[in-house]
Amino acid sequence: MFLLTTFNMLILCLLIVYVFYRLLKTKSLVTLISFTLQLSALTIVILSLINQVQTSTAVELFYLVFGIVSPCLLIGFDYNSMIKKVKEKGSFEGFITIEPANSGKNENTSEVMSIISNDTFVTDTISELGFIKEEVFKGVRRKLVQAEHLYNDGNYEDAYDIYNNLIDLFGASSNLHFNYANATFKKGMYNEAQGYYRKVLELNEQLIVQLKKSTNNSVHSEAIKNIQFKQYLVYYNIGVTYLNMGKLEFALDCFQRSLEINPGFNIAKEGIGRIFTEKGDRTEAVKYYREILEKDSNNYIISLLLGKLFMEMGNMEQAEECFRKCIKLNKEGPEGYFELGKLLMGMKEYEQAAKIYKAYTGINQSDYNGHYYLAGCHFRLRETEKAIAGYLTALGLKPDSYNCQFNLALAYEEKGEYEKALEHYKSAILLKLDFVDAYNNLGILFSKMQSPMEALATYTNGIKACEDNHKLYYNMGVVLFELRRYEDAADVFRRSIEKNPEDTDVYYYLGASLTEAKKYEQAIKAYSRALNQNMGEAEIYYNIAAVYALMKKLDIAMDNLRKAISLNPDIKQQIYANNVFDPLQGRLLLEEG
């Protein structure tokens, strides 16, 4: 029995080590429970061994099931998951892995401009690695295709890892370094990306030197030209990287080098224009774009960029001229239509904007954006039926559009079809769990439908998803106030103030809630903070006066009423109608006389 117990203890120890490692990796509740039960089972085994006690069948079953069987099941599950991932990704990443929470991009980074990928990356890289053995070739090609798909899907972290592994094997490949730099850029690691792009240029130079030494000059001459030409992409991406790092002069130099290699590369011209804009010299940017158009008047991209620049400068007339020119140059291109439509909508010329979007949807009937923006114009023109039809068409083209679901709900609410509006607000939330406006509008609609409990549940769910949004707390507080749950309302209004201390309306409601809860001193403090935000609001002085009147401090109440009347004489009607001010009616009449 001693040997059997000792053996059980050793097995338990090994399994505990494994489950503890799994707990550190996954941090899951199931693993934590298993680990706790294993410790209990180990304790039983150790006590049995030390005291040489004969354990009962039930106790033995406990430490066998929870100490050995359950961790073995976890091992089996992990092994099965590992095999599936190896088949899916083509590589072993570890026995226990966890899925990344995001695509690997730094959320604090915001791209000013974005880099460009090499469309022939896989083919170019395979040609570059043409010397490798056939069996290796197949595996490398599969990895290259996999990495490209991951990158295109926005999964930059996994793409980065694959490129990193391939570079360890084929460190002299400039194409690999180029895409590795792109993945690095997309992760927000601009300094590192810039270094990898420079490595591409270095490797290209080494390759060109080797090709020039080769005896077959006629074949390699074309290859050298191709390598040198493709470097315009490298210089452009370096320029974009510098631009995102705020190093404008370096970015300008790189964009110019890119254009020296490929003078027709319009996106690099956009980069130069952006640099002028970033420097605050928009006039110079306009001059630069116009000089290009003087030589190439039919340049669609530059005309579009010039129009956008005019919009930023507030020159709507010239912006409109540029966008209309874009439409003439490319009747099927969406950018001209959309920019002109946005311009007209910004000027509240909704009928004109609707005509533009209608013309575009007539040409491109399967474009979601065209129908979406056209429906928006109809909604602003109060053509609700047309708006609903437009949003439904757009949803048919893009069912996962939470914005379209939300706007469709607005249209149904405007029409008075509340049940349909509820349905689409809920659909928008299902598509985007942190959609604050959808939670707020859904809660307000429930209140409008006399369903306050559903409204409270909506705001509660919204706060769980977006705990830092002050509007959700504010709207929840209003519902609680209307339900006469004044202390609860006050607590929620305080939370709203913590999130956004600048909102005067919240102080007003907080003061009203505390007044109804008979917490007069706290109410006065709340109203006083509202006054700090807006000294000219008569209603606040009126409410302060009401609180002081309830506290029987009539002189202070009278002073605040005088201030309220001086700011808004019409407020006298409210004063005379409010019983709280009955003790002050005589003084008011005397002062009027």
N, C-alpha and C positions, 0 to 999 in steps of 0.2 A: 504493500500500500504506500510505503514511503517513496519508493522509486516512481510509482505512477503519479503521486502528488507532485513530486519534484519535476517530472516531465511536463505535467500540466502547467506548472508555474513558469517553466522556460518558454513553452509555447505562448502562454499568455503575455510574457514580457516582450517577446518578439512582435506579437500582434499589437500590443500597446504602443510600441515604438512606431510601427507603421501607421496606426490610426492617429497618433499624435502628429506625425509628419503630415498626414492628410488634413488634419484640423488646421494646421498652420497654413497650408496651401489654399484650402477651400473656404475655411471659416464658416462652415455650414452647421445648422442646428442638428441635423441627423448625425453628423460626425461627432459633435459635442456630446450628444446623448450616448452614443456608442462608447465613446472614450470614458465617460463617467461610469457606465455600467461595467466596463472592463476593469476599471480601478476597484470597483466593489468586488468583482469576482476574484481579482488578484489578492485583495485583502483576505477574502475567505480562504483561499489556497494557502497563503502565508501563515495564517493563524492555525490552520489545520496541520501544517508542516511543523510549526514550532511546538505546538501543544500535543502533537501526535493524537489528534482527535478523529474518531470515525465519523465522517459527515453523512447526513441523511441523503436519501435519493433526490429529494426535492432541491436540496442545496447543490448537489452535484449537477443536476439538470440546469440550475440557474447559471453556474459558472461555465458549463459547457455551451449553453445557448448564447448567453450574452458575452461570455469571455472568449469563445472560439468561433462558434458558428456565424454570429452576426458580423464580426470583422472579416471573416472569410468571404462572406457575401459581398462586402464592400470591395475586397480585393478582386473578386470576380467581375463586379460592375466596372471597376476602374480599368481592368484588363480589356473588357469588351469595348469600352469607350475609346481606349487607346488604339485598338485595332481599327475601329471606324474612322478615327481621325487620320491615322496613317494612310488608309485607303483614300480618304477625301483629299488630303493635302499633299500626299506623296512623300512625307518625311516624318521622322519620329521627333516629337517635341517634348517628350517626357511621359512618365507613367501616369502622373496626375497633372492635369492642366486646367486652367480656368479661362473662360472666354473674356477677352478685353471688353471693358464697358463702353469704349468708343473706338473710332477708327484710328486713334493714335495721334490725332492732331491736337496741338496745344490750343485749348479753347480761348486763351487770352490773346492769341495772335489773330490779326485781321489783315488779310491780304489786300494790298493796295492794287496790285495787278497780279495776274497768275501766270505761271510758267507754261511752256508748250512742250508736249510730248513728241517723241519721234514716232511717226505713224508706221514706219518700216522697221521698228526696233527689233522684232524677233528675227526677221529675215537678215538684217544687217549683222546682228550678233552671231547668228548661225554661220554666216559667211566668214565673219571674223574668227570664229572658232572652228573653221572647216577642217583643221588638221586632226581633231580628236577622233577617237575610235568610234565605230558605229554604235556599239552598245551604250557607250557614254553619251553619244550624240542624242539618242532618243530620250534619255532621262533629262538631259540639259534642256532640250526643246520643250519637254513637258513642263519643266520648272519655269522657263521663260514665259510660256503662254499663261501658266497659272499666275505668275507674278503680275503680268500685264492685266489680266482680268481683275485681280484683287485691287490693283491701282485704279483701274477704270471704275470699279464699284465703290471707291472711296475708302477701301480698307488699307490705308497707307502703312500701318504698323506691320501687318503680315507681309506686304509687298517689300517693305524695307528689310525685313528679316531674311527673305528669300534672296534678295539682291546681295545682302551682306554675306550669306553663305556661298553664293556663286563667285563673288569677288575673291573669297579665300582660295577658291580653286583656280580661277582664271583672272588673276589680278591685273593682267596686261590688256584687258578688254576695255576700250574707251566707251563702247556702247553700254556696257554694264554699269560703268561709273556714271554715265549720263543719267540713266534711269534711277540709279541709286541716289544721285543728287536730287532728282525730282521728288522721290519719296521722302528724302530728308527735308526738302523745302516744305512739302505738304504737312510734315509734322511740326512745322514752325521752327525748325533748327536752322536758321538762316546762315549763321557763321559757318557751320559744318557743311551746308549745301554749297556755299561759295567755294570752299576748299575742294570739294569733290568735282565741281565744274572745272576748276583750274587743273585738276588732275586729268580731266578729259583732254584738255588742250595739250598738256604735257605728253600724254600717251599718243595723241595724234601726231605730234611732231616726231616722236621716236619711230612711229610706224612709217611716216613719210620718208625719213632718213633711210630706213631699211629698204623700202621699195625703190628708192633712187639708186641704191647700191646694186639692185637686182639686174641681171643680164637682160631680162625680157622687158625692156623699157616701154615698148608700144602698148603692151597690156596694162602695165602698172601706171602708165601716164594717166589713163582714164580714171583709175582707182584713186590716184593722188588728187586729181581735180575734184572728184566726188567727196573725198574726205575734207578738203579745204573748203568746198562750198557748204557742206553740212555744218561747218563751224559757226555759221550765222545764227543757228539755233542755240548753240552753246553761249555765244556772246549775248544773245537776247536774254536767255535765262539768268545769266550772271547779272545783267542789267536790272532785271526784275527783282532779283535777290537784293541787290544794293538798294533799289528803290524802296523795298519793304523794310530795309534796315535804316532808311533815312539818309543814306550816303548818296546824295543826288548827283554830285559831280562825277563820281565813279560810275553811277548808273548811266549818265549821259554819254560818257566815253564808250561804254559797252554797247549802247544802242546805236551809236554812230558807227562803231566797228561792224556791227551786224548789218547795217545798211550799206557799208562799203562792199561787203561780200554779196549781198542780195538787195540791190536798190529798190526792188519792187515789194519789199517786205513791209506792208502797211502797219502791222501791229507794232513794229519797232518805232515807226513814226508816231504812233499813238503814245508810246512810252516817252518820247522826247516832248511831246505836247503836255503830257502829265507832269513832267519835271518842271516845265515852265509854270504850270498851275500850282504845283506844290511849293514853288518858290514865291508864290503870290503874284507872279507876273503873267496874268491872264491875257493882257494885251499882246505880249510877246508870243504867247501860245497861238492866239488868233492870227497874228502875222505869219507865224511858221506854217500853220495849216493853209492859209490863203496862198502862200508862195508855192505850196505843193499843188494846189488846185489851179493855179495859173498855168502850170506845166501839164497838168492832168485834170482837166475840168470834170471828167466823168468818173472820178475816183469816189466810189460809193462809201467806203469806210471813212475816208477823211471828211467827206461832206457830213456824214453822221456824227463824227467826233466834234466837228465844228458846231453843229447844231446843239449838241449836248453842252458844249462850252458856253455858247450864247445863253442857254437856259440857266446855267449856273450864274452867269453875269446879269441875269434878269432882262436880257434883250430878247423878248419873246417874239417880236416881229421877225428878226433875222433868223432866230431858231426855227420858226415855222417855215420860213423860206427854204432853209437847208433841208428840213425833213421832207417837205413836198418835193424837193429836187431828188432826194433819195428814193422816194416812191416812183418817180418817173424813170430813174436809172435802173431800178430793180423792182418791178411790179409784184413779184412773188416773195420778195424778202420781207420778213416780219418786222425788222428793227425800225425801219422808217415809219411804218404804220403805228407801231406801238409808242414810239417816242412822240410822234405828232399827236396821237390820241391822249397820251399823258399830259402833254403841253396844253391841249384844249380843255381837258378836264380840270387842270390846275387853274385855268382861266374861267372856269365854270361855264364854258361853252359846250354843254353836254350834247346838244343836238348835232353840232358840227363833229364832235368826237364820235358820236354814234354813227354818223355817215362814214367816217374813216374806218372804224372797226367793221361796219357792215360790208364795206368794199373789200376789206381784207378777208372776211369770212366767206365772201362770195368766191374768192380765188382759192383760199385754203380752208375748205370746209372741215377738215379733220384737225385743225389747230385749236387746242384747248384754250390757249390764251386769248385768241380772237373772240371766241364766244363768251369767255369769262368777262373780259373788259366791256364788250358790247352790252352784256346783261347789267353791268355796273352803271353804264350810261342810262339805260332804261329805268333802273331803280331810282337814280337821282332825278330823272324826269317824271317820277311818280307813275311810270308806266309799269305797274306791278305785274300784270299778266305777262307782258313781254319779258320782264326781268326774270320771272320764274321759269318761263320757257327757255330762256338763254342759259340760266344756271343749270337746268336739268340737262340741256344739250352738253354743256361743259362737263358735267358729272359723268355723263355717258362716255366721254372721251378720257376722263381722268377720275375714276371712282374714289381714289384715295386722297382727293384734294380737300383738306379740312377747311381751307378758306372758302371754297365753293359751298360746302355744306353750311358753314356759318352764314354766308351771305344769302343763301337760299332760305335759311331759317328767318333772317331779317325780313325778307320779302313776304314770306307767309305770315309773319307777325304783323307786318304792315297791312296785309290784306284781311287780318282778323282770323285767319285759320290757325288758331293757337296749337291745336294738337299736332298738326304737321310741323309747325315751328319747333315744338318740343322735340319731336323726333329728329329733326336735322341738327338742332343744338347738341343733342346727345351723340349723334353720329360724329359731329365735329370733335367732341371730347374723346370719343373712342379712338379717333385717328391721331389726336394730339392731346395726350393726357395732361399737359401743362398749359392748355389753352385758356388763359385767364378770362379773356373777353367772353368766351363761350359759357364758362361757369357763371360769370356775372349776369349775362343776358338771360340764361336759363333760370337763374334764381329770381331775377326781376319779373320774368314772365310767370313763374309760379306764384309770386306775390300778386301779380295782376289778376291771376285766375283764382285768387282767394285760397291758395294752398301754401300757407306759411311754413308748415312742417317740411314739405318737400323742398321749399326754398332753403331752409336751414340745412337740410341734408346736402343740398347742392353746394352751398358755401363751405360746408365742412369738408366735403370731398375736394373742393377746389383748394382749400388751405393745405390739405395733406399733399397735394401735387405742387402747389406754388406758395409755400409758407411765407414768403417775403412780400407778397402782394398786398398792399394796404387796402385796395378797393374791395377785396373779398371780405376783409374784416369789417370795413365800413358798412357794406350792404347787409352783412349778417347782423350787425348792431342795429340797423334800421328796422329789420324784421323783429328782433327781440324787443325793441322799443315799442313797436306797434302791438306786440303781444303783452305789453305791460310787464315784461320781465326786466325791470329797470336796472337792477344791480348787475345782471348778466350782460345787459346791453353796455353798461358803463365799462365792464371789464374788456369787452371786445373792442370798444372805441379806444380804450387805452392802448391795446395792441396795435390798432391801426395807426395811432399817433407814433408809436415806437418805430413803425415801418416808414412813416412819412409825416414828420412834424410840421410840414408846411401847409397841410390841408386845413383851412379855416372851418369848413363845414363839420369836420369831425369834432372840433372843440365845441361847436354849437350843440351838436347832439349829445356830447359827453356832459356838457353843462345841464342840458334838459333832463338827461337820465338821472343825474345826481340830484337835481332839484326834485324830481318825482320820487326819488328814494329818500328824500328829506335829509340829504347830506349837503347842507347849504354852503358850508365853508369850502368844501371841495368843488362845488358847482361854481362858486365865484372865482376860484383859481382857474377853472377850465375856461370860463368866459373871459377872464383877464388875459389868458394866453391867446385867445381868439382876437382880442383887441390888439395885442402885439403884432398880429399879422395884418389887421385891417382896422386902423383907428377911425375910419370914416363910416363904419357900418352902424346905422341907427338901431338896427334890430338887436345888436349885441348889448348896447347900453340899456335898451328896453328890458332884455332878459335879466341883466344884472340888477336893474331896478326891481323887477318882480321878486328876485331872490331876497333882496334886502327888505322888501315889504313883508315877505313871509317871515323874516327874522325879526320883524317889528322895528327895524332900524330905518325909520321913515325919513329922516333927514338925508341919509346917504342915498336912499331910494329916490328922493326928490331931485337930488343933484344929477343922478344918472338919467332921470326922465327929462330934465332940462336939456341935457346933451343930446338925447335921442330926438327931441322935438326940434332942436336947432339944426340937426342934420336932415331930418325928414318931418316937416310939419304935419303931413298926412297921418303920421303915426298916432296922433291924438285920438282918432276914432278907436284904435285898438286899446288905448289906455282907458278910455271911458267905458269900453265894453268889458274890461277885465275886472272882476270883483276884487282881485288882490289889491287893486289901487283905490278901493272905496275910501279908505282913510285919508287919501291925498286929493280927493276930488275937489274939496273946498279950496285948498291951496292953488290947485291948477286953475280953477275958475277965477280966483282972486288975481292971480298973475295975468290972466288973459284980460281981465277988466282993467 
